[in-house]
Amino acid sequence: MENIVWNEQYNIGVEVVDNAHAKLFRIVNKLTKLLKDEQTARHACEEGIKYLENYTMRHFSEEEAYMRSIHYQNYAWHKKIHDNFRDKTLVSLRRDLQLSQYSQTAVERFLAVMTGWLTGHIITEDLAIVGKNLSKKIYEPSSKLSIVAKAVNNAMVDVFQVEAKLVQTSYKGQNIGNSLYCRLTYDIDNDGKVQLLLGVEEQLVLKGVGRLMKYPPTKRDTFVNTVALQIFEQLFRHMGKLFRSGSNCEITSNDLLDKDAFRADFMQGYPCSLLFNTRVGYFIFCFRTWKERCCSHHDESPS
């Protein structure tokens, strides 16, 4: 694991929030260094992780107090994400650490999740507090191609700092090179479900994760995949607004697909299958929706 780098572009312009974010990055980096010392790793990491958890909760409280002070209109949504991270994600990570007796693999996963989640949260939710990101827009529920494409492009600019050009409105499943594939299903209003299928060319994944690190990764590994999934989780929350969803979607390693599984799932049919091109790599975004109470899928094609 390499150290992560605090990027000034993450500053939202609120001192108490920015100072806390920068300190969280420093704590993660200190834990990364401690992990490399096998003689002290177990005890040092256990104490360090407790401190990181406590400081994160303190930061959440301070950030929520600031949002209340300015009457932030999306406060309830933002707090719900904080609560979900505290009550679900951290609980799951802590259980894994304890069961493995703070093994190196478990600690690395903890740090990767923290890194990816914090960064994704900052660029999609925290910057939106002060209107500094493109994804701050609350899109009207829609499956229109123009609105979906705009939302995807805004997410690409926020996370990868590249423009995403829609090159195919009906992606046919052709190969795009080595890629990260994932699939996520979550609830939407009126007893419905939405399933998102994502394919991101490897160099685009590395660019996104590379924004965090002093030395950008040259290949995908477990750490890179874990960080990338946490960032995508934040993006999917934003995309959920297109489907009338208030769900706190969570992505895990179980949602990762290999090329064959991606192709097999894609061939089941996605009425909306879009292919985007950036100057770094290709990006596939597909979705389908259906009613939970029905026995069969009722896909909604974009209008």
C-alpha positions as a LaTeX table, in Angstrom:
\begin{tabular}{lrrr}
\hline
Residue & $x$ (\AA) & $y$ (\AA) & $z$ (\AA) \\
\hline
Met1 & 0.00 & 0.00 & 0.00 \\
Glu2 & 1.22 & 3.49 & $-0.88$ \\
Asn3 & 0.46 & 6.66 & 1.04 \\
Ile4 & $-2.55$ & 8.68 & $-0.05$ \\
Val5 & $-2.18$ & 12.38 & $-0.78$ \\
Trp6 & $-4.45$ & 15.17 & 0.40 \\
Asn7 & $-5.57$ & 17.10 & $-2.66$ \\
Glu8 & $-6.37$ & 20.80 & $-2.26$ \\
Gln9 & $-9.25$ & 20.29 & $-4.68$ \\
Tyr10 & $-11.00$ & 18.41 & $-1.86$ \\
Asn11 & $-11.26$ & 21.60 & 0.20 \\
Ile12 & $-14.84$ & 22.81 & 0.46 \\
Gly13 & $-13.85$ & 26.16 & 1.98 \\
Val14 & $-15.10$ & 25.46 & 5.51 \\
Glu15 & $-12.14$ & 25.38 & 7.91 \\
Val16 & $-13.47$ & 22.89 & 10.44 \\
Val17 & $-14.44$ & 20.44 & 7.68 \\
Asp18 & $-11.27$ & 20.85 & 5.60 \\
Asn19 & $-8.99$ & 20.47 & 8.62 \\
Ala20 & $-10.79$ & 17.29 & 9.65 \\
His21 & $-10.58$ & 15.80 & 6.15 \\
Ala22 & $-6.84$ & 16.53 & 5.93 \\
Lys23 & $-6.30$ & 14.97 & 9.37 \\
Leu24 & $-8.22$ & 11.84 & 8.39 \\
Phe25 & $-5.86$ & 11.41 & 5.45 \\
Arg26 & $-2.86$ & 11.83 & 7.77 \\
Ile27 & $-4.22$ & 9.19 & 10.15 \\
Val28 & $-4.73$ & 6.71 & 7.31 \\
Asn29 & $-1.17$ & 7.33 & 6.13 \\
Lys30 & 0.21 & 6.79 & 9.64 \\
Leu31 & $-1.66$ & 3.50 & 9.87 \\
Thr32 & $-0.25$ & 2.49 & 6.49 \\
Lys33 & 3.27 & 3.01 & 7.83 \\
Leu34 & 2.52 & 1.12 & 11.03 \\
Leu35 & 1.23 & $-1.83$ & 9.03 \\
Lys36 & 4.66 & $-2.27$ & 7.48 \\
Asp37 & 6.27 & $-2.90$ & 10.88 \\
Glu38 & 5.42 & $-6.54$ & 11.59 \\
Gln39 & 6.65 & $-6.39$ & 15.22 \\
Thr40 & 4.25 & $-3.65$ & 16.28 \\
Ala41 & 1.56 & $-3.89$ & 13.60 \\
Arg42 & $-1.14$ & $-5.72$ & 15.58 \\
His43 & $-1.27$ & $-3.49$ & 18.68 \\
Ala44 & $-0.45$ & $-0.25$ & 16.87 \\
Cys45 & $-3.06$ & $-0.83$ & 14.17 \\
Glu46 & $-5.71$ & $-1.82$ & 16.71 \\
Glu47 & $-5.20$ & 1.39 & 18.68 \\
Gly48 & $-4.82$ & 3.49 & 15.54 \\
Ile49 & $-8.02$ & 2.16 & 14.01 \\
Lys50 & $-9.94$ & 2.94 & 17.20 \\
Tyr51 & $-8.61$ & 6.49 & 17.07 \\
Leu52 & $-9.52$ & 6.80 & 13.38 \\
Glu53 & $-13.07$ & 5.58 & 14.04 \\
Asn54 & $-13.53$ & 7.99 & 16.95 \\
Tyr55 & $-12.16$ & 10.92 & 15.01 \\
Thr56 & $-14.38$ & 10.09 & 12.02 \\
Met57 & $-17.47$ & 10.14 & 14.27 \\
Arg58 & $-16.37$ & 13.47 & 15.75 \\
His59 & $-15.92$ & 14.85 & 12.25 \\
Phe60 & $-19.40$ & 13.66 & 11.21 \\
Ser61 & $-20.90$ & 15.52 & 14.18 \\
Glu62 & $-19.03$ & 18.73 & 13.34 \\
Glu63 & $-19.94$ & 18.53 & 9.67 \\
Glu64 & $-23.60$ & 17.88 & 10.48 \\
Ala65 & $-23.61$ & 20.86 & 12.87 \\
Tyr66 & $-22.26$ & 23.06 & 10.07 \\
Met67 & $-24.92$ & 21.82 & 7.63 \\
Arg68 & $-27.63$ & 22.60 & 10.18 \\
Ser69 & $-26.19$ & 26.06 & 10.75 \\
Ile70 & $-26.54$ & 26.94 & 7.06 \\
His71 & $-29.87$ & 25.11 & 6.72 \\
Tyr72 & $-28.45$ & 22.81 & 4.05 \\
Gln73 & $-31.40$ & 21.47 & 2.06 \\
Asn74 & $-29.97$ & 17.96 & 1.66 \\
Tyr75 & $-29.00$ & 17.58 & 5.31 \\
Ala76 & $-31.25$ & 14.57 & 5.96 \\
Trp77 & $-29.83$ & 12.68 & 2.95 \\
His78 & $-26.24$ & 13.52 & 3.93 \\
Lys79 & $-26.77$ & 12.48 & 7.55 \\
Lys80 & $-28.33$ & 9.21 & 6.40 \\
Ile81 & $-25.11$ & 8.40 & 4.52 \\
His82 & $-23.06$ & 9.17 & 7.65 \\
Asp83 & $-25.32$ & 6.96 & 9.76 \\
Asn84 & $-25.15$ & 4.10 & 7.27 \\
Phe85 & $-21.35$ & 4.23 & 7.23 \\
Arg86 & $-21.21$ & 4.26 & 11.03 \\
Asp87 & $-23.86$ & 1.60 & 11.68 \\
Lys88 & $-23.17$ & $-0.80$ & 8.80 \\
Thr89 & $-19.85$ & $-0.31$ & 7.04 \\
Leu90 & $-17.73$ & 0.28 & 10.13 \\
Val91 & $-19.48$ & $-2.50$ & 12.05 \\
Ser92 & $-18.73$ & $-4.96$ & 9.25 \\
Leu93 & $-15.11$ & $-3.86$ & 8.96 \\
Arg94 & $-14.60$ & $-4.07$ & 12.73 \\
Arg95 & $-16.01$ & $-7.60$ & 12.78 \\
Asp96 & $-13.60$ & $-8.67$ & 10.03 \\
Leu97 & $-10.67$ & $-7.18$ & 11.93 \\
Gln98 & $-11.57$ & $-8.94$ & 15.15 \\
Leu99 & $-12.23$ & $-12.32$ & 13.54 \\
Ser100 & $-8.90$ & $-12.19$ & 11.71 \\
Gln101 & $-7.07$ & $-10.86$ & 14.79 \\
Tyr102 & $-6.09$ & $-7.77$ & 12.84 \\
Ser103 & $-4.40$ & $-9.65$ & 10.03 \\
Gln104 & $-2.54$ & $-7.61$ & 7.44 \\
Thr105 & $-5.17$ & $-8.45$ & 4.81 \\
Ala106 & $-8.03$ & $-7.25$ & 7.04 \\
Val107 & $-6.20$ & $-4.04$ & 8.00 \\
Glu108 & $-5.37$ & $-3.30$ & 4.36 \\
Arg109 & $-9.03$ & $-3.80$ & 3.45 \\
Phe110 & $-10.10$ & $-1.50$ & 6.29 \\
Leu111 & $-7.73$ & 1.24 & 5.09 \\
Ala112 & $-8.77$ & 0.77 & 1.44 \\
Val113 & $-12.46$ & 1.10 & 2.32 \\
Met114 & $-11.79$ & 4.16 & 4.47 \\
Thr115 & $-9.70$ & 5.75 & 1.73 \\
Gly116 & $-12.21$ & 5.11 & $-1.03$ \\
Trp117 & $-15.27$ & 5.96 & 1.03 \\
Leu118 & $-13.88$ & 9.20 & 2.43 \\
Thr119 & $-12.66$ & 10.38 & $-0.95$ \\
Gly120 & $-15.85$ & 9.43 & $-2.76$ \\
His121 & $-17.91$ & 11.07 & $-0.03$ \\
Ile122 & $-15.92$ & 14.31 & $-0.22$ \\
Ile123 & $-16.15$ & 14.66 & $-4.01$ \\
Thr124 & $-19.82$ & 13.73 & $-4.29$ \\
Glu125 & $-21.47$ & 14.84 & $-1.05$ \\
Asp126 & $-19.24$ & 17.27 & 0.87 \\
Leu127 & $-18.34$ & 19.49 & $-2.08$ \\
Ala128 & $-22.06$ & 19.61 & $-2.88$ \\
Ile129 & $-22.67$ & 21.35 & 0.48 \\
Val130 & $-21.07$ & 24.49 & $-0.93$ \\
Gly131 & $-22.00$ & 23.87 & $-4.57$ \\
Lys132 & $-18.48$ & 23.04 & $-5.74$ \\
Asn133 & $-19.13$ & 19.88 & $-7.73$ \\
Leu134 & $-21.08$ & 19.14 & $-10.88$ \\
Ser135 & $-22.93$ & 16.22 & $-9.31$ \\
Lys136 & $-24.62$ & 18.52 & $-6.82$ \\
Lys137 & $-27.57$ & 18.75 & $-9.17$ \\
Ile138 & $-30.62$ & 16.83 & $-7.97$ \\
Tyr139 & $-31.91$ & 15.44 & $-11.25$ \\
Glu140 & $-35.58$ & 15.02 & $-11.75$ \\
Pro141 & $-36.49$ & 11.31 & $-11.80$ \\
Ser142 & $-36.03$ & 10.33 & $-15.40$ \\
Ser143 & $-34.73$ & 7.69 & $-17.77$ \\
Lys144 & $-34.28$ & 10.13 & $-20.69$ \\
Leu145 & $-30.98$ & 9.54 & $-22.40$ \\
Ser146 & $-30.00$ & 13.20 & $-22.34$ \\
Ile147 & $-30.48$ & 13.44 & $-18.57$ \\
Val148 & $-28.75$ & 10.12 & $-17.85$ \\
Ala149 & $-25.82$ & 11.09 & $-20.09$ \\
Lys150 & $-25.50$ & 14.47 & $-18.36$ \\
Ala151 & $-25.47$ & 12.84 & $-14.93$ \\
Val152 & $-22.82$ & 10.32 & $-15.99$ \\
Asn153 & $-20.65$ & 13.06 & $-17.50$ \\
Asn154 & $-20.88$ & 15.17 & $-14.35$ \\
Ala155 & $-19.80$ & 12.18 & $-12.28$ \\
Met156 & $-16.84$ & 11.54 & $-14.58$ \\
Val157 & $-15.69$ & 15.15 & $-14.31$ \\
Asp158 & $-16.01$ & 15.16 & $-10.52$ \\
Val159 & $-14.17$ & 11.89 & $-9.94$ \\
Phe160 & $-11.85$ & 11.38 & $-12.90$ \\
Gln161 & $-11.51$ & 14.98 & $-14.11$ \\
Val162 & $-12.35$ & 13.94 & $-17.66$ \\
Glu163 & $-15.31$ & 14.62 & $-19.91$ \\
Ala164 & $-17.38$ & 11.60 & $-20.89$ \\
Lys165 & $-18.69$ & 11.70 & $-24.45$ \\
Leu166 & $-21.68$ & 9.50 & $-25.27$ \\
Val167 & $-20.58$ & 7.53 & $-28.35$ \\
Gln168 & $-23.24$ & 4.80 & $-28.44$ \\
Thr169 & $-26.82$ & 4.96 & $-27.22$ \\
Ser170 & $-27.17$ & 1.21 & $-27.71$ \\
Tyr171 & $-24.05$ & $-0.58$ & $-26.52$ \\
Lys172 & $-23.93$ & $-4.08$ & $-28.02$ \\
Gly173 & $-21.52$ & $-5.80$ & $-25.66$ \\
Gln174 & $-18.27$ & $-5.34$ & $-27.59$ \\
Asn175 & $-14.99$ & $-5.62$ & $-25.70$ \\
Ile176 & $-13.36$ & $-2.44$ & $-24.38$ \\
Gly177 & $-10.09$ & $-3.90$ & $-23.10$ \\
Asn178 & $-9.14$ & $-4.77$ & $-19.53$ \\
Ser179 & $-11.85$ & $-3.34$ & $-17.30$ \\
Leu180 & $-13.42$ & $-3.34$ & $-13.88$ \\
Tyr181 & $-16.99$ & $-4.65$ & $-14.04$ \\
Cys182 & $-19.58$ & $-4.44$ & $-11.31$ \\
Arg183 & $-23.32$ & $-4.82$ & $-10.86$ \\
Leu184 & $-25.56$ & $-3.33$ & $-8.20$ \\
Thr185 & $-29.26$ & $-3.75$ & $-7.45$ \\
Tyr186 & $-31.18$ & $-1.53$ & $-5.07$ \\
Asp187 & $-34.68$ & $-0.35$ & $-4.20$ \\
Ile188 & $-36.54$ & 2.47 & $-5.85$ \\
Asp189 & $-39.93$ & 3.98 & $-5.12$ \\
Asn190 & $-43.25$ & 2.22 & $-5.70$ \\
Asp191 & $-41.99$ & $-1.29$ & $-4.88$ \\
Gly192 & $-39.47$ & $-1.17$ & $-7.68$ \\
Lys193 & $-35.89$ & $-2.25$ & $-8.25$ \\
Val194 & $-33.11$ & $-0.83$ & $-10.38$ \\
Gln195 & $-30.06$ & $-2.76$ & $-11.50$ \\
Leu196 & $-26.97$ & $-0.92$ & $-12.69$ \\
Leu197 & $-24.26$ & $-2.62$ & $-14.74$ \\
Leu198 & $-20.95$ & $-0.83$ & $-15.00$ \\
Gly199 & $-17.79$ & $-1.38$ & $-17.02$ \\
Val200 & $-14.81$ & 0.94 & $-16.57$ \\
Glu201 & $-11.65$ & 0.55 & $-18.61$ \\
Glu202 & $-8.64$ & $-0.15$ & $-16.42$ \\
Gln203 & $-6.70$ & 3.03 & $-17.18$ \\
Leu204 & $-9.72$ & 5.09 & $-16.16$ \\
Val205 & $-9.95$ & 3.21 & $-12.85$ \\
Leu206 & $-6.24$ & 3.79 & $-12.22$ \\
Lys207 & $-6.63$ & 7.50 & $-12.97$ \\
Gly208 & $-9.46$ & 7.81 & $-10.44$ \\
Val209 & $-7.57$ & 5.98 & $-7.70$ \\
Gly210 & $-4.35$ & 7.73 & $-8.70$ \\
Arg211 & $-5.79$ & 11.08 & $-7.63$ \\
Leu212 & $-5.33$ & 9.86 & $-4.04$ \\
Met213 & $-1.79$ & 8.62 & $-4.20$ \\
Lys214 & 1.68 & 10.09 & $-4.42$ \\
Tyr215 & 2.61 & 7.45 & $-6.96$ \\
Pro216 & $-0.41$ & 6.46 & $-9.11$ \\
Pro217 & $-0.86$ & 2.68 & $-9.38$ \\
Thr218 & 0.29 & 1.03 & $-12.58$ \\
Lys219 & $-2.04$ & $-1.95$ & $-12.30$ \\
Arg220 & $-5.17$ & $-3.07$ & $-10.51$ \\
Asp221 & $-4.85$ & $-5.05$ & $-7.30$ \\
Thr222 & $-7.08$ & $-5.74$ & $-4.30$ \\
Phe223 & $-6.41$ & $-2.30$ & $-2.79$ \\
Val224 & $-7.15$ & $-0.48$ & $-6.05$ \\
Asn225 & $-10.36$ & $-2.48$ & $-6.60$ \\
Thr226 & $-11.57$ & $-1.82$ & $-3.04$ \\
Val227 & $-10.91$ & 1.93 & $-3.29$ \\
Ala228 & $-12.57$ & 2.08 & $-6.71$ \\
Leu229 & $-15.70$ & 0.27 & $-5.48$ \\
Gln230 & $-16.11$ & 2.72 & $-2.60$ \\
Ile231 & $-15.87$ & 5.66 & $-5.00$ \\
Phe232 & $-18.38$ & 4.05 & $-7.36$ \\
Glu233 & $-20.73$ & 3.49 & $-4.42$ \\
Gln234 & $-20.89$ & 7.25 & $-3.88$ \\
Leu235 & $-21.52$ & 7.80 & $-7.59$ \\
Phe236 & $-24.30$ & 5.23 & $-7.64$ \\
Arg237 & $-26.03$ & 7.08 & $-4.83$ \\
His238 & $-26.14$ & 10.13 & $-7.06$ \\
Met239 & $-27.37$ & 8.10 & $-9.98$ \\
Gly240 & $-30.10$ & 6.74 & $-7.72$ \\
Lys241 & $-31.74$ & 10.15 & $-7.85$ \\
Leu242 & $-32.57$ & 9.41 & $-11.48$ \\
Phe243 & $-34.62$ & 6.43 & $-10.34$ \\
Arg244 & $-36.47$ & 7.95 & $-7.36$ \\
Ser245 & $-34.30$ & 6.04 & $-4.92$ \\
Gly246 & $-33.45$ & 6.99 & $-1.35$ \\
Ser247 & $-31.57$ & 3.74 & $-0.82$ \\
Asn248 & $-28.14$ & 3.67 & 0.75 \\
Cys249 & $-26.62$ & 1.36 & $-1.82$ \\
Glu250 & $-23.54$ & $-0.56$ & $-0.79$ \\
Ile251 & $-21.02$ & $-2.16$ & $-3.12$ \\
Thr252 & $-18.88$ & $-5.08$ & $-1.98$ \\
Ser253 & $-16.41$ & $-7.40$ & $-3.64$ \\
Asn254 & $-19.37$ & $-9.70$ & $-4.34$ \\
Asp255 & $-20.61$ & $-7.11$ & $-6.82$ \\
Leu256 & $-17.45$ & $-7.37$ & $-8.91$ \\
Leu257 & $-17.80$ & $-9.35$ & $-12.14$ \\
Asp258 & $-15.26$ & $-10.85$ & $-14.47$ \\
Lys259 & $-15.58$ & $-10.33$ & $-18.22$ \\
Asp260 & $-17.58$ & $-13.53$ & $-18.78$ \\
Ala261 & $-20.03$ & $-12.82$ & $-15.95$ \\
Phe262 & $-20.47$ & $-9.26$ & $-17.21$ \\
Arg263 & $-21.21$ & $-10.45$ & $-20.72$ \\
Ala264 & $-23.61$ & $-13.16$ & $-19.51$ \\
Asp265 & $-25.53$ & $-10.65$ & $-17.40$ \\
Phe266 & $-25.56$ & $-8.07$ & $-20.17$ \\
Met267 & $-27.02$ & $-10.58$ & $-22.62$ \\
Gln268 & $-30.07$ & $-10.95$ & $-20.36$ \\
Gly269 & $-31.13$ & $-7.56$ & $-21.64$ \\
Tyr270 & $-30.71$ & $-3.95$ & $-20.55$ \\
Pro271 & $-33.08$ & $-1.51$ & $-22.27$ \\
Cys272 & $-30.64$ & 1.32 & $-21.54$ \\
Ser273 & $-27.03$ & 0.48 & $-22.45$ \\
Leu274 & $-24.74$ & 3.43 & $-23.01$ \\
Leu275 & $-21.09$ & 3.56 & $-24.06$ \\
Phe276 & $-19.04$ & 6.63 & $-23.18$ \\
Asn277 & $-15.55$ & 7.55 & $-24.31$ \\
Thr278 & $-13.09$ & 9.72 & $-22.41$ \\
Arg279 & $-9.55$ & 10.72 & $-23.31$ \\
Val280 & $-8.42$ & 8.05 & $-20.82$ \\
Gly281 & $-10.69$ & 5.10 & $-21.54$ \\
Tyr282 & $-14.20$ & 3.77 & $-22.13$ \\
Phe283 & $-17.06$ & 3.66 & $-19.64$ \\
Ile284 & $-20.17$ & 1.43 & $-19.94$ \\
Phe285 & $-23.34$ & 2.34 & $-18.07$ \\
Cys286 & $-26.43$ & 0.12 & $-18.28$ \\
Phe287 & $-29.59$ & $-0.08$ & $-16.22$ \\
Arg288 & $-32.93$ & $-1.85$ & $-16.05$ \\
Thr289 & $-35.88$ & $-1.44$ & $-13.70$ \\
Trp290 & $-38.77$ & $-3.64$ & $-12.62$ \\
Lys291 & $-41.56$ & $-3.88$ & $-10.10$ \\
Glu292 & $-40.78$ & $-5.99$ & $-7.04$ \\
Arg293 & $-44.31$ & $-7.33$ & $-6.71$ \\
Cys294 & $-44.29$ & $-8.82$ & $-10.20$ \\
Cys295 & $-42.94$ & $-12.23$ & $-11.04$ \\
Ser296 & $-41.15$ & $-11.08$ & $-14.18$ \\
His297 & $-39.11$ & $-8.01$ & $-15.07$ \\
His298 & $-40.89$ & $-5.07$ & $-16.66$ \\
Asp299 & $-37.99$ & $-3.11$ & $-18.10$ \\
Glu300 & $-38.43$ & 0.55 & $-18.72$ \\
Ser301 & $-36.80$ & 1.78 & $-21.90$ \\
Pro302 & $-35.48$ & 5.36 & $-21.91$ \\
Ser303 & $-37.81$ & 7.83 & $-23.50$ \\
\hline
\end{tabular}
